Amino acid sequence: MGHSDREAEYNRMVGLTNALLEVADDDDDHPFSSLLELAGDLVSRHEQGHHAIEAASPKDMLRFLMDARGLKQEDLSTIVPQSNLSAILAGKRKISATLAGKLGKFFGVSPAMFVPK
């Protein structure tokens, strides 16, 4: 597989992941939620393999997911105090395993996305 094939495949997976996010959103029982996990897994595996240097940090992943859904910090206040969230987004605080779990559930993604590699 040439580099451009892999990129095209990756872009398709990202597109699929985004489409699934819109459909399954925060519904863990949605039939697509396991497919979403798989797609997310494939995307992150690709990123680790091919974008090792530019793998998104947990805080960037969080910011990306918030932006993608048009969420503000206060929208996450039920799972993380705003002061902590600000510190996390500023890179002053790490995302704890517990919070990674809550964020994973909240966004319907693998909590591993929020755990530093």
N, C-alpha and C positions, 0 to 999 in steps of 0.2 A: 504494500500500500504506500503510495507516494505521500509526501507531506501534504499536498493540497487535498488529496482524498480524505486524509485524516482530519484536516481542518473542516472540510465540508461535513464530514460525519459528526464532528464535535459541534459545529454550528447547528446541525439538525437536532442533536440531542438537547442543546441549550434551548432551541425553539420549542421542542417537545416539552421540556421541563417547564418552561414558562407557560405554555398552553395548558398543561396539566395543573399548574399552580392556580391558574384562573378558574378552572373547572372544579377541582377538588378542594381548593382553598384550605380552610381550616377544618374540614370534615374528615376526621380520622376513619370514619366508617365508609367513606366514599369508595366505590369500587376502584377508582383510579389512584387512591392514595398509595397502594403498594407499588403500582406502576411508577408513580411519582418518585417513590423512594429509590426504585431501581434506576430510573433515568438520572436522578440526582447523584446516585452512586457512580454511574458510568461517567457522568460529567466530571465529578470530583476525581475519579481515577485517571481520566484523561488529563486533567489539570495537573495532577501529581506527576504523571509521566512526561508531559510535554511542556508544562508551564511551571516546572518545579520552582524556578526562580521567582515567578510572579504569582505563585499560588496565593489566593486571597487570604489575608489574615482574618481571624474570627471577627474582629471588629469591622473590617471592610465587608465581610459577608453579611453581617448584621445590618450595616448601613445600606448595602445593596438591596437586601430584602425589604427594609423599611421604605426605601425610595421607590422600589418597584411597586409597592402597595400603597404608596402615598401616606405612610404612617408618620406621625410625629412622636416624639419621645413620650409624651403623656399617654399615647395610645397603648404603650407597653407598661404603664404604671401598675397594672394589676399583677404583673409578674416580676418587675424589677423597679426599685425606687428610682425616680428620675435622676437623683444626684449620682447614683451608681452607674446608671446608663450613660450619663454625660461623661463620667470618668472612663468608662469602657470605650466609648466612641472616641475619646481623646487619647486613648492608649495608656491611660494612667492606671487602669485596673484590668485584671484578667477576668475572663468569663469563667465562673466556677462550673464544676461538673453538674451541679444541681441546676444552675441557671441554664446551662447548655441544654439540659433535658427539657426545661420549661420552654425555652426558645424554640427547640425542635418541634415540640407539640404545638406551640402557638403558630409557627409558620408552616407546619406540616412537612418539615424537612428532617434529615438525619441530624441528631444532636452533634454528631462528629464534625459537622461543618463549623461548629462554634468552639471546637477544642483545638488549641494550637498544635500544629504538627511537630 
